[in-house]
Amino acid sequence: MDLDSFSVATFNLYNMQLPDRSMNPGQRVWTEAEYRRKVAFVADRLRDLRADIVGFQELWHADALAEALDRANLDDDYDLLAAPAVGTRIVCAAIVRKGLLRGDPEWVSSFPAALHLEDTVDPQAPDIEVGITGFSRPVLTFEVALRDAPPLTRVYVAHLKSKLPAEVHREPWYDPDVHAPHRTAIGSALSTIRRTAESAALRVLLTEVMKGTVTPVIVLGDLNDGQHSNTINILSEQPRYLVGDSRGGGDIALYTAQTLQEYRDTRDVYYTHVHEDLRESLDHVMVSEQFYDHSYRRQWLFDGLAITNDHLNDDSADVHREKGTTDHGIVMCRFRWRPASQG
């Protein structure tokens, strides 16, 4: 089928696990009542969104998301991609409107072989070697047919390492007398190193698909960093956002929907997470030049972005248990079929 328009969304589910099943260390399990409220909240949001593709983060068990789809009366409308979600660790997942999915989804755990993070030739700096070999949360990737004619569109759903400091006090090298005063700094540095390595690994995967091709690419995810952060810059390749008519576009570039929206609306109210009264944009939709208005290889025109974040206004400690809400906003983007003129 040829779509004239479509929509995509990214949705962090905030530990969507079955009731009475363990989650992260030190985290209380969901009671039956809390779980029911959570399923109801997710179902309501999915019913409101009705996006063609939704990428999820923090899913523990596929049955929990399947129940939300059923409650929303959407289970017959979507393919659920959540095979690894068996309750033992959080994974990325997705729902894809029936008829769009092509082939089987894949969850990528290991970093690509082309990624090598070592620098020993800088005379002004000590040697550095980063030995991380895989994603903390496997990246989900799959293909969809938005139009009958090729190429297929490649979608990635990612969840990069959070900004929370690593729990270094559990490490065998940790000496309270030496390291305790610096625990937060060391833990935060480790989290940043891991997130940066994951961003670089995802960038390598993207480049291998995009370079020298016309493959449309969409990245959906809780990337745990802001629009202009170094990790997002690694992913995007920092393209120019041209204003002229279909004169630009980068072969391996990614364009953030947040920036695309800023060209349409001078009022910036984009935030998807609140922590200690700091509002941040951690959840992103990023697209290749085939979805960028001013690319001469454009196929789809950006048609707006919407944020669902009213549930973040109350950030009290137990609000998510009391109301079933998530701790991230939901980002949805729309696109219309309008290839750039080649005349």
Secondary structure, DSSP 8 states (H G I E B T S, - for coil): ---SEEEEEEEEEEEE--TT---STT-----HHHHHHHHHHHHHHHHHH--SEEEEEEEEEHHHHHHHHHHTT-TTTEEEE-TT-EEEEEEEEEEEETT-EEEEEEEEEE--TT---EE---TTS--EE----EEEEEEEEEEE-SSSSS--EEEEEEE---SS---GGGSTT--HHHHGGGHHHHHHHHHHHHHHHHHHHHHHHHHHHHTTS---EEEEEE-SS-TTSHHHHHHH-------SSS-B--TT--EEHHHHHHTT-S------EEETTEEE--EEEEE-GGG-TTBTT--EEEEEEEEE-GGGS---TTHHHHH---SS-EEEEEEEE------
